[in-house]
């Protein structure tokens, strides 16, 4: 019979910070079993009450959700999404980098979230929302035009569908009614659904795609994006509210210097209420101290647009103990005789010593303490100083896998988002960067310039992925003008999309400008975007005080240091093509040899970093965790990689040589 002590020693620390990351609730798997219902119960009740009120009157409302760093603000948003799923649709809105794209950002991420399929459903939120519109559900005798088959019949006739919706909502002032209702019709066609979603989220579609949708243009401006977002609220007075969760808003505008400026957002919020746009519950989530520094600079009229302030309280020892019990429960379940205490091997006294009687704390502090105590318990002594480089590498593998799963094409992100990601990576590598290289107001956010170490001249970068050839021509013309003004400045065009046919003006300009030297065309790989997006996620978490490695909250400066130390970004081919990091040397190794495969090297590095981070780990646990991250590598091969690490004296083996199930692996003591 395996003891609870052995179970704890061979397992991953249940308080490892990687396992309690929060953020985008459509991206992070937030286990309900780890939730302590009593924590922030009052806030949950207040918000649910507002949702219930909105179900009756459909008036939009705005909540300011404030709490300490580590108090569980982002986690609470995820709880709301799970708990209130039957009552509302939920959209996660991350911070934006450029106020000039704020409304397009809101629309883009609202639609992205509506495209997600809630747990237990087969349809996306978007289709559930569409089917619940009053135009299809109203069954009064007066309006029963198509009897109970209204949805099916309208699906078969585009003209009737649009006419019916225009008649139903004629008093609401729907912007671009024919185009908007036409898009809603196309959502009902499985073949057109992806393209219709791309239009709805604000992508600049190709001429062929627009023709398929029977439209002339994409959403091209901030005002057009706002009108479409408003339409979603205006026509949904018979449906569930749409909850827009704006997370970590103190980071908005960080692409323009990082200064705290919420005035554009709050002014837009006031406009939403003044225009009577219905059925949106806006939750603005930020750190309490950030709001205190900002509040005096907010216009009184915009403060009035916030209907309710909800402050998250710090937690007491009973709630702290419940957090520990939830984390330790899966380990306790692995033994037949349960420990006397649900928090064994931890004790209430551990909490009382750290948090004296009557004091309050945050969930994050409780989790940090639990990690430190389990770490000491596993190895029988205080753990050596954390290796933050290995911790970052482990976190990187976790985040990169999530990004790879979510981002299937380069156009997933808007042009300003892609540029900001690339710019942020360069800043981590200590390259001077100047935003908005192009002179065009509309296209400036597609560009920046940077300076290589030891070079006097800057290099301009333009990243354009719009498939629409009209937009591509404008980009090429903007490049022509900047090249004429700065003939000694090389310009690099990043573009994976096609560049059109030879008869088009944009194509001709492209061939004129980017065939030869010094200007270059670089074709990015999707893998490079995964690198940039993963790092950008970590940057936003660091700026929000939400990035935790081992026992430390990692600041942006510290993250940049670790990125340089670990050289993680050196694997990004786009950065190699730009001359930012050294190109990966080509080797003559035999690809038929297993040790030559990059995946094997990555898995081997992962196992090493896991052992360094955990100090002591069961051999089988290490194999299971590595296989979960590198599922193309067999457990047998992973076992061989562990043997290699032992032979190389990078990790130690503890236990009987002839019984792998009883073996532990540990980090080699530092001399």
ChimeraX attribute file (.defattr): number of C-alpha atoms within 10 A of each C-alpha:
attribute: neighborCount
match mode: 1-to-1
recipient: residues
	/A:1	6
	/A:2	10
	/A:3	13
	/A:4	19
	/A:5	14
	/A:6	12
	/A:7	17
	/A:8	22
	/A:9	21
	/A:10	21
	/A:11	18
	/A:12	23
	/A:13	24
	/A:14	22
	/A:15	24
	/A:16	22
	/A:17	20
	/A:18	19
	/A:19	15
	/A:20	18
	/A:21	17
	/A:22	21
	/A:23	22
	/A:24	19
	/A:25	22
	/A:26	18
	/A:27	13
	/A:28	15
	/A:29	14
	/A:30	19
	/A:31	11
	/A:32	12
	/A:33	11
	/A:34	16
	/A:35	16
	/A:36	16
	/A:37	13
	/A:38	12
	/A:39	22
	/A:40	18
	/A:41	13
	/A:42	14
	/A:43	18
	/A:44	19
	/A:45	12
	/A:46	12
	/A:47	18
	/A:48	17
	/A:49	12
	/A:50	16
	/A:51	24
	/A:52	15
	/A:53	12
	/A:54	21
	/A:55	18
	/A:56	11
	/A:57	12
	/A:58	23
	/A:59	18
	/A:60	22
	/A:61	22
	/A:62	23
	/A:63	19
	/A:64	19
	/A:65	24
	/A:66	21
	/A:67	22
	/A:68	19
	/A:69	17
	/A:70	21
	/A:71	22
	/A:72	21
	/A:73	24
	/A:74	22
	/A:75	19
	/A:76	23
	/A:77	24
	/A:78	25
	/A:79	19
	/A:80	20
	/A:81	21
	/A:82	17
	/A:83	14
	/A:84	16
	/A:85	15
	/A:86	10
	/A:87	16
	/A:88	25
	/A:89	23
	/A:90	27
	/A:91	27
	/A:92	26
	/A:93	23
	/A:94	20
	/A:95	19
	/A:96	22
	/A:97	23
	/A:98	18
	/A:99	18
	/A:100	16
	/A:101	19
	/A:102	21
	/A:103	20
	/A:104	26
	/A:105	26
	/A:106	23
	/A:107	24
	/A:108	24
	/A:109	19
	/A:110	23
	/A:111	22
	/A:112	21
	/A:113	23
	/A:114	21
	/A:115	18
	/A:116	16
	/A:117	16
	/A:118	20
	/A:119	10
	/A:120	6
	/A:121	9
	/A:122	10
	/A:123	14
	/A:124	16
	/A:125	24
	/A:126	21
	/A:127	17
	/A:128	19
	/A:129	20
	/A:130	20
	/A:131	15
	/A:132	17
	/A:133	17
	/A:134	17
	/A:135	22
	/A:136	20
	/A:137	15
	/A:138	16
	/A:139	15
	/A:140	9
	/A:141	8
	/A:142	7
	/A:143	11
	/A:144	14
	/A:145	13
	/A:146	13
	/A:147	12
	/A:148	13
	/A:149	11
	/A:150	17
	/A:151	16
	/A:152	12
	/A:153	13
	/A:154	19
	/A:155	16
	/A:156	13
	/A:157	11
	/A:158	15
	/A:159	14
	/A:160	13
	/A:161	20
	/A:162	21
	/A:163	15
	/A:164	17
	/A:165	21
	/A:166	18
	/A:167	10
	/A:168	15
	/A:169	16
	/A:170	12
	/A:171	8
	/A:172	12
	/A:173	12
	/A:174	19
	/A:175	16
	/A:176	13
	/A:177	18
	/A:178	16
	/A:179	17
	/A:180	20
	/A:181	22
	/A:182	21
	/A:183	22
	/A:184	22
	/A:185	24
	/A:186	22
	/A:187	21
	/A:188	19
	/A:189	13
	/A:190	10
	/A:191	10
	/A:192	16
	/A:193	17
	/A:194	14
	/A:195	20
	/A:196	26
	/A:197	21
	/A:198	19
	/A:199	23
	/A:200	23
	/A:201	24
	/A:202	23
	/A:203	25
	/A:204	23
	/A:205	21
	/A:206	17
	/A:207	17
	/A:208	11
	/A:209	20
	/A:210	18
	/A:211	12
	/A:212	13
	/A:213	20
	/A:214	13
	/A:215	16
	/A:216	10
	/A:217	16
	/A:218	22
	/A:219	19
	/A:220	13
	/A:221	14
	/A:222	16
	/A:223	12
	/A:224	17
	/A:225	24
	/A:226	20
	/A:227	16
	/A:228	22
	/A:229	22
	/A:230	21
	/A:231	21
	/A:232	21
	/A:233	20
	/A:234	19
	/A:235	23
	/A:236	22
	/A:237	20
	/A:238	18
	/A:239	22
	/A:240	24
	/A:241	25
	/A:242	25
	/A:243	23
	/A:244	21
	/A:245	27
	/A:246	21
	/A:247	23
	/A:248	23
	/A:249	22
	/A:250	22
	/A:251	22
	/A:252	24
	/A:253	22
	/A:254	19
	/A:255	21
	/A:256	13
	/A:257	10
	/A:258	13
	/A:259	12
	/A:260	16
	/A:261	18
	/A:262	19
	/A:263	15
	/A:264	16
	/A:265	17
	/A:266	21
	/A:267	16
	/A:268	16
	/A:269	18
	/A:270	18
	/A:271	14
	/A:272	18
	/A:273	17
	/A:274	10
	/A:275	9
	/A:276	13
	/A:277	20
	/A:278	24
	/A:279	28
	/A:280	27
	/A:281	24
	/A:282	20
	/A:283	24
	/A:284	22
	/A:285	23
	/A:286	23
	/A:287	21
	/A:288	16
	/A:289	12
	/A:290	15
	/A:291	17
	/A:292	10
	/A:293	10
	/A:294	14
	/A:295	13
	/A:296	10
	/A:297	11
	/A:298	15
	/A:299	12
	/A:300	10
	/A:301	11
	/A:302	17
	/A:303	15
	/A:304	12
	/A:305	20
	/A:306	19
	/A:307	12
	/A:308	16
	/A:309	14
	/A:310	17
	/A:311	17
	/A:312	21
	/A:313	19
	/A:314	18
	/A:315	18
	/A:316	18
	/A:317	19
	/A:318	11
	/A:319	19
	/A:320	24
	/A:321	18
	/A:322	19
	/A:323	21
	/A:324	24
	/A:325	19
	/A:326	17
	/A:327	22
	/A:328	22
	/A:329	17
	/A:330	12
	/A:331	15
	/A:332	22
	/A:333	12
	/A:334	13
	/A:335	14
	/A:336	11
	/A:337	11
	/A:338	13
	/A:339	13
	/A:340	8
	/A:341	12
	/A:342	18
	/A:343	20
	/A:344	17
	/A:345	15
	/A:346	18
	/A:347	13
	/A:348	14
	/A:349	10
	/A:350	12
	/A:351	19
	/A:352	13
	/A:353	9
	/A:354	13
	/A:355	17
	/A:356	11
	/A:357	11
	/A:358	8
	/A:359	12
	/A:360	13
	/A:361	19
	/A:362	20
	/A:363	19
	/A:364	19
	/A:365	16
	/A:366	22
	/A:367	20
	/A:368	17
	/A:369	17
	/A:370	24
	/A:371	20
	/A:372	17
	/A:373	18
	/A:374	22
	/A:375	26
	/A:376	14
	/A:377	17
	/A:378	22
	/A:379	14
	/A:380	9
	/A:381	10
	/A:382	13
	/A:383	16
	/A:384	11
	/A:385	8
	/A:386	16
	/A:387	13
	/A:388	22
	/A:389	22
	/A:390	22
	/A:391	21
	/A:392	23
	/A:393	20
	/A:394	20
	/A:395	17
	/A:396	18
	/A:397	17
	/A:398	15
	/A:399	21
	/A:400	19
	/A:401	14
	/A:402	15
	/A:403	20
	/A:404	17
	/A:405	11
	/A:406	13
	/A:407	16
	/A:408	13
	/A:409	13
	/A:410	20
	/A:411	20
	/A:412	16
	/A:413	19
	/A:414	23
	/A:415	22
	/A:416	24
	/A:417	21
	/A:418	24
	/A:419	24
	/A:420	26
	/A:421	24
	/A:422	23
	/A:423	24
	/A:424	20
	/A:425	22
	/A:426	20
	/A:427	14
	/A:428	20
	/A:429	17
	/A:430	16
	/A:431	16
	/A:432	15
	/A:433	19
	/A:434	14
	/A:435	20
	/A:436	21
	/A:437	23
	/A:438	24
	/A:439	14
	/A:440	17
	/A:441	8
	/A:442	13
	/A:443	20
	/A:444	17
	/A:445	27
	/A:446	24
	/A:447	26
	/A:448	21
	/A:449	21
	/A:450	20
	/A:451	18
	/A:452	16
	/A:453	10
	/A:454	6
	/A:455	8
	/A:456	8
	/A:457	12
	/A:458	17
	/A:459	21
	/A:460	26
	/A:461	27
	/A:462	27
	/A:463	24
	/A:464	24
	/A:465	23
	/A:466	22
	/A:467	21
	/A:468	22
	/A:469	21
	/A:470	15
	/A:471	18
	/A:472	22
	/A:473	20
	/A:474	16
	/A:475	25
	/A:476	24
	/A:477	18
	/A:478	19
	/A:479	26
	/A:480	19
	/A:481	14
	/A:482	18
	/A:483	18
	/A:484	11
	/A:485	10
	/A:486	12
	/A:487	12
	/A:488	12
	/A:489	17
	/A:490	18
	/A:491	26
	/A:492	21
	/A:493	23
	/A:494	19
	/A:495	18
	/A:496	19
	/A:497	15
	/A:498	13
	/A:499	20
	/A:500	17
	/A:501	11
	/A:502	10
	/A:503	8
	/A:504	14
	/A:505	17
	/A:506	22
	/A:507	19
	/A:508	16
	/A:509	18
	/A:510	22
	/A:511	14
	/A:512	12
	/A:513	21
	/A:514	18
	/A:515	12
	/A:516	10
	/A:517	10
	/A:518	14
	/A:519	18
	/A:520	17
	/A:521	20
	/A:522	16
	/A:523	13
	/A:524	19
	/A:525	15
	/A:526	17
	/A:527	20
	/A:528	19
	/A:529	26
	/A:530	24
	/A:531	26
	/A:532	25
	/A:533	24
	/A:534	21
	/A:535	25
	/A:536	20
	/A:537	17
	/A:538	21
	/A:539	24
	/A:540	19
	/A:541	22
	/A:542	19
	/A:543	19
	/A:544	20
	/A:545	18
	/A:546	23
	/A:547	23
	/A:548	24
	/A:549	22
	/A:550	22
	/A:551	17
	/A:552	12
	/A:553	16
	/A:554	22
	/A:555	18
	/A:556	19
	/A:557	13
	/A:558	13
	/A:559	23
	/A:560	19
	/A:561	16
	/A:562	20
	/A:563	20
	/A:564	16
	/A:565	10
	/A:566	14
	/A:567	14
	/A:568	16
	/A:569	22
	/A:570	19
	/A:571	16
	/A:572	22
	/A:573	22
	/A:574	25
	/A:575	21
	/A:576	16
	/A:577	14
	/A:578	17
	/A:579	11
	/A:580	22
	/A:581	18
	/A:582	14
	/A:583	16
	/A:584	11
	/A:585	6
	/A:586	6
	/A:587	8
	/A:588	7
	/A:589	10
	/A:590	10
	/A:591	11
	/A:592	8
	/A:593	8
	/A:594	12
	/A:595	15
	/A:596	14
	/A:597	13
	/A:598	11
	/A:599	14
	/A:600	18
	/A:601	13
	/A:602	14
	/A:603	23
	/A:604	21
	/A:605	16
	/A:606	21
	/A:607	21
	/A:608	24
	/A:609	21
	/A:610	23
	/A:611	23
	/A:612	24
	/A:613	26
	/A:614	25
	/A:615	24
	/A:616	26
	/A:617	26
	/A:618	26
	/A:619	22
	/A:620	20
	/A:621	16
	/A:622	23
	/A:623	20
	/A:624	15
	/A:625	15
	/A:626	21
	/A:627	17
	/A:628	10
	/A:629	14
	/A:630	19
	/A:631	12
	/A:632	10
	/A:633	15
	/A:634	13
	/A:635	16
	/A:636	9
	/A:637	16
	/A:638	22
	/A:639	16
	/A:640	13
	/A:641	21
	/A:642	23
	/A:643	15
	/A:644	14
	/A:645	17
	/A:646	18
	/A:647	12
	/A:648	10
	/A:649	12
	/A:650	16
	/A:651	23
	/A:652	19
	/A:653	21
	/A:654	16
	/A:655	13
	/A:656	11
	/A:657	9
	/A:658	8
	/A:659	8
	/A:660	14
	/A:661	12
	/A:662	16
	/A:663	17
	/A:664	20
	/A:665	25
	/A:666	23
	/A:667	21
	/A:668	15
	/A:669	11
	/A:670	5
	/A:671	3
